[in-house]
Amino acid sequence: MSKKASEKQLADLLAPYAVAIKADLERWLIEPAVPAPLAEAMRYCMLCGGKRIRPAIVSIANAAVGGMADELTARAGIAVELVHTYSLVHDDLPAMDNDMLRRGLPTAHAKFGQAMAILVGDALLTRAFGVLSETHDPRSAMLAAELAAGAGAAGMVAGQVADMGLCNVPAGLAGIEYIHERKTAAMIVASARMGAICGRADRDELAAISTYGLELGMAYQAVDDLLDVVGDAETTGKTPGQDVRGKKLSVVAQLGLEEARQLGRGLSDRAIAALGPLGPAADGLRQLADLLAERMY
């Protein structure tokens, strides 16, 4: 399959979830009494596009364990996307990656200034837990715990600390894997597990979903490293070459292009293999893993 064809199939797969999350964001993003400039910046960051992969994973994982689309699943999808977007807003800041382009548009600090960008990130993060808590479903506490674990100091934040060189990591590929497991895979694991929890998964189903999320998250970041080298702003929606300019650890820098592709494909295959116990119900997750891997070619 050509890269163009796989990108179209991926977009087609994700499109219904992107439409749904936009409608849900219109309902739940802005609380009453939010200052107008802050509300404008929050809407800009949340409604300016994006593939919506993480909320899609929530919904597809829910279906994979026999769950039904419901409000709790929708809230879980909104919550993971709010946290993901907050992380992008902060990652783009001059103190971090200093990027001026995100999703094909000016980044939050480029458009609204650094102070507002920091506050937008803070608002999106806290709103995520508000969205989860505004329901009496007892599973909401479990979802909040999963989200906190994926996004917190031992998860996504730890990955960013390591990626910025602010703590020691192992040398070579092990160090890159340390970063990728936390910075990227942790939130994909959280998304998959939250969807499974919404679907009332049993222990074995949750274990399979968790392994899938980890392998998919590692594959996703390997592909992202590749696209930073071989992609373009039109395709990726962000400035290419940031890893090289920032002297970041990446699988491409460590392994070279071809071995990095092999790693990404192998991780995707392992994600797909983890879904064996779930049978045909997990075909949506299998298709997602396959299409994300095809973006490398």
VMD Tcl script that draws the C-alpha trace (Angstrom):
set ca {
  {0.00 0.00 0.00}
  {1.31 3.47 -0.85}
  {1.87 6.04 1.89}
  {-0.83 8.25 0.35}
  {-3.34 5.40 0.32}
  {-2.57 4.43 3.93}
  {-2.93 8.06 5.06}
  {-6.36 8.21 3.41}
  {-7.46 4.94 5.01}
  {-6.25 6.16 8.39}
  {-8.12 9.44 7.95}
  {-11.27 7.54 6.94}
  {-10.97 5.27 9.99}
  {-10.56 8.19 12.38}
  {-13.06 10.59 10.77}
  {-16.20 9.45 12.66}
  {-14.39 9.79 15.99}
  {-13.11 13.25 15.05}
  {-16.65 14.37 14.25}
  {-17.97 12.97 17.52}
  {-15.26 14.53 19.65}
  {-15.80 17.94 18.08}
  {-19.45 17.82 19.09}
  {-18.53 16.65 22.59}
  {-15.97 19.45 22.94}
  {-18.64 21.99 22.05}
  {-20.66 20.66 25.01}
  {-17.98 20.11 27.63}
  {-14.86 22.18 26.90}
  {-15.75 25.61 28.25}
  {-17.22 25.94 31.73}
  {-19.38 28.95 32.69}
  {-17.49 32.11 33.67}
  {-14.25 31.26 31.83}
  {-12.66 34.59 30.75}
  {-13.28 35.21 27.06}
  {-9.60 35.41 26.01}
  {-8.85 32.12 27.77}
  {-11.93 30.47 26.25}
  {-10.84 31.65 22.79}
  {-7.37 30.19 23.23}
  {-8.74 26.90 24.58}
  {-11.07 26.57 21.62}
  {-8.26 27.37 19.20}
  {-6.04 24.64 20.63}
  {-8.77 22.02 20.88}
  {-10.76 22.66 17.71}
  {-7.99 23.33 15.19}
  {-7.80 19.75 13.91}
  {-5.62 16.80 14.74}
  {-6.09 13.11 14.02}
  {-7.82 12.41 17.38}
  {-6.03 9.07 17.64}
  {-6.24 8.79 21.43}
  {-9.99 9.31 21.78}
  {-10.45 6.97 18.82}
  {-8.46 4.34 20.73}
  {-10.77 4.83 23.71}
  {-13.85 4.15 21.57}
  {-12.34 1.30 19.54}
  {-10.98 -0.43 22.66}
  {-14.40 -0.10 24.26}
  {-15.96 -1.87 21.27}
  {-13.20 -4.51 21.25}
  {-14.30 -5.79 24.67}
  {-17.99 -5.67 23.83}
  {-18.78 -2.23 25.20}
  {-21.39 0.15 23.85}
  {-20.91 3.80 22.93}
  {-22.18 5.84 25.88}
  {-21.59 9.13 27.66}
  {-18.85 7.78 29.91}
  {-16.85 6.57 26.89}
  {-17.32 9.96 25.25}
  {-16.12 11.72 28.40}
  {-13.08 9.43 28.58}
  {-12.21 10.28 24.98}
  {-12.54 14.01 25.66}
  {-10.37 13.70 28.76}
  {-7.47 11.99 27.00}
  {-7.59 14.50 24.14}
  {-7.59 17.43 26.58}
  {-4.51 16.04 28.30}
  {-2.80 15.27 25.00}
  {-3.42 18.79 23.71}
  {-2.22 20.40 26.93}
  {1.02 18.43 26.53}
  {1.45 19.70 22.97}
  {0.84 23.31 24.03}
  {3.52 23.06 26.69}
  {5.93 21.02 24.52}
  {5.86 23.75 21.87}
  {6.94 26.50 24.31}
  {10.35 28.15 23.84}
  {11.62 26.49 27.03}
  {10.78 23.08 25.55}
  {10.78 22.38 21.79}
  {10.35 26.01 20.70}
  {8.10 25.08 17.79}
  {6.02 27.62 15.87}
  {3.81 25.19 13.92}
  {1.31 22.62 15.17}
  {-1.40 20.90 13.14}
  {-0.47 23.20 10.27}
  {-1.24 26.34 12.29}
  {0.69 28.70 14.59}
  {1.32 27.14 17.99}
  {-0.47 28.51 21.04}
  {2.42 30.67 22.23}
  {3.01 31.98 18.70}
  {-0.60 33.13 18.48}
  {-1.47 34.10 22.05}
  {1.88 34.63 23.80}
  {3.77 32.44 26.24}
  {1.82 33.38 29.36}
  {-1.53 32.51 27.81}
  {-0.14 29.29 26.33}
  {1.02 28.13 29.76}
  {-2.37 28.97 31.26}
  {-4.23 27.26 28.41}
  {-2.26 24.09 29.08}
  {-3.10 24.33 32.77}
  {-6.77 24.86 31.96}
  {-6.96 21.90 29.57}
  {-5.28 19.54 32.03}
  {-7.59 20.44 34.90}
  {-10.65 20.41 32.66}
  {-9.87 16.81 31.69}
  {-10.45 15.65 35.25}
  {-13.49 17.86 35.54}
  {-15.05 16.18 32.51}
  {-14.44 12.75 34.05}
  {-15.78 13.72 37.47}
  {-19.04 15.30 36.28}
  {-20.81 11.95 36.28}
  {-22.07 9.61 38.98}
  {-20.78 6.50 37.23}
  {-18.49 4.69 39.71}
  {-16.08 3.85 36.88}
  {-15.17 7.54 36.58}
  {-12.77 7.25 39.53}
  {-10.99 4.34 37.81}
  {-10.75 6.38 34.62}
  {-9.29 9.36 36.48}
  {-6.68 7.09 38.07}
  {-5.70 5.65 34.68}
  {-5.42 9.13 33.17}
  {-3.34 10.42 36.07}
  {-0.98 7.45 35.82}
  {-0.50 7.90 32.09}
  {-0.05 11.66 32.20}
  {1.74 12.14 35.51}
  {5.20 12.26 36.99}
  {5.93 8.59 36.29}
  {4.32 8.68 32.84}
  {4.17 11.37 30.18}
  {5.81 14.06 32.33}
  {8.69 11.71 33.16}
  {9.14 11.11 29.45}
  {9.36 14.83 28.76}
  {11.84 15.31 31.60}
  {14.02 12.58 30.10}
  {13.57 13.90 26.55}
  {14.77 17.34 27.71}
  {17.90 15.80 29.24}
  {16.80 16.74 32.76}
  {17.44 13.27 34.19}
  {19.74 10.38 33.42}
  {18.60 7.64 31.06}
  {20.39 4.47 29.88}
  {22.72 4.78 26.92}
  {21.73 3.84 23.38}
  {18.43 2.30 22.34}
  {17.47 1.51 25.95}
  {17.45 5.22 26.74}
  {15.31 6.00 23.72}
  {12.88 3.26 24.75}
  {12.78 4.71 28.27}
  {11.69 8.06 26.83}
  {9.23 6.66 24.31}
  {7.54 4.36 26.83}
  {6.77 7.33 29.06}
  {6.43 10.33 26.78}
  {4.21 8.66 24.16}
  {3.19 5.11 25.03}
  {1.96 5.88 28.56}
  {-0.94 7.98 27.28}
  {-1.79 5.49 24.55}
  {-1.87 2.72 27.16}
  {-4.12 4.93 29.30}
  {-6.43 5.57 26.33}
  {-6.74 1.87 25.55}
  {-7.27 0.87 29.17}
  {-9.84 3.62 29.72}
  {-11.82 2.39 26.73}
  {-11.65 -1.17 28.03}
  {-12.78 -0.06 31.49}
  {-15.73 1.74 29.91}
  {-16.55 -1.57 28.20}
  {-16.35 -3.46 31.52}
  {-13.39 -5.58 30.37}
  {-12.41 -8.58 32.46}
  {-8.84 -9.12 33.70}
  {-7.64 -11.03 30.63}
  {-9.18 -8.53 28.21}
  {-7.63 -5.63 30.09}
  {-4.22 -7.33 30.04}
  {-4.42 -7.83 26.25}
  {-5.52 -4.24 25.73}
  {-2.69 -2.98 27.95}
  {-0.03 -4.87 26.00}
  {-1.52 -3.62 22.74}
  {-1.41 -0.03 24.00}
  {2.23 -0.27 25.03}
  {3.42 -1.81 21.76}
  {1.29 0.58 19.71}
  {2.60 3.56 21.64}
  {6.20 2.53 21.07}
  {5.47 1.94 17.39}
  {3.73 5.29 17.09}
  {6.75 7.17 18.43}
  {9.13 5.22 16.20}
  {7.02 6.27 13.21}
  {6.97 9.85 14.51}
  {10.78 9.84 14.70}
  {10.90 8.65 11.09}
  {8.43 11.27 9.89}
  {10.52 13.99 11.52}
  {13.23 13.01 9.02}
  {11.32 11.94 5.90}
  {7.99 13.76 6.37}
  {6.97 17.30 5.54}
  {4.91 20.01 7.24}
  {1.92 19.38 4.95}
  {1.77 15.71 5.94}
  {2.67 15.94 9.63}
  {1.21 19.35 10.49}
  {4.40 20.39 12.30}
  {7.89 21.57 11.50}
  {10.08 18.68 10.28}
  {13.65 18.24 11.46}
  {13.01 19.29 15.06}
  {14.71 16.19 16.49}
  {17.90 16.85 14.54}
  {18.00 20.55 15.40}
  {17.26 19.83 19.04}
  {19.78 16.97 19.13}
  {17.05 14.73 20.51}
  {17.43 11.01 21.06}
  {15.51 9.16 18.36}
  {15.37 5.71 16.81}
  {16.51 7.17 13.49}
  {19.61 8.75 15.03}
  {20.36 5.49 16.84}
  {19.53 2.91 14.16}
  {19.31 4.65 10.79}
  {16.24 4.86 8.57}
  {15.86 1.24 7.48}
  {16.39 -0.34 10.89}
  {14.07 2.24 12.41}
  {11.40 1.23 9.91}
  {11.91 -2.42 10.81}
  {11.58 -1.56 14.50}
  {8.36 0.35 13.92}
  {6.85 -2.45 11.85}
  {7.89 -5.06 14.41}
  {6.32 -3.11 17.27}
  {3.09 -2.74 15.31}
  {3.05 -6.47 14.62}
  {3.51 -7.16 18.33}
  {0.61 -4.85 19.14}
  {-1.60 -6.75 16.71}
  {-0.47 -10.12 18.10}
  {-1.42 -9.05 21.64}
  {-5.07 -8.83 20.57}
  {-5.36 -12.56 19.83}
  {-7.53 -13.30 22.89}
  {-10.10 -10.69 21.82}
  {-10.92 -12.27 18.46}
  {-12.62 -10.42 15.58}
  {-14.09 -7.80 17.93}
  {-10.64 -6.19 18.05}
  {-10.27 -5.83 14.27}
  {-10.60 -2.05 14.57}
  {-7.56 -1.92 16.83}
  {-5.66 -4.19 14.44}
  {-6.47 -1.96 11.49}
  {-5.36 1.13 13.41}
  {-1.99 -0.40 14.27}
  {-1.42 -1.51 10.69}
  {-2.31 1.87 9.17}
  {-0.17 3.80 11.62}
  {2.80 1.62 10.67}
  {2.19 2.19 6.95}
  {2.84 5.91 7.45}
  {6.58 5.09 7.44}
  {6.71 4.23 3.73}
}
mol new
graphics top color blue
foreach p $ca { graphics top sphere $p radius 0.5 }
foreach p [lrange $ca 0 end-1] q [lrange $ca 1 end] { graphics top cylinder $p $q radius 0.2 }
display resetview
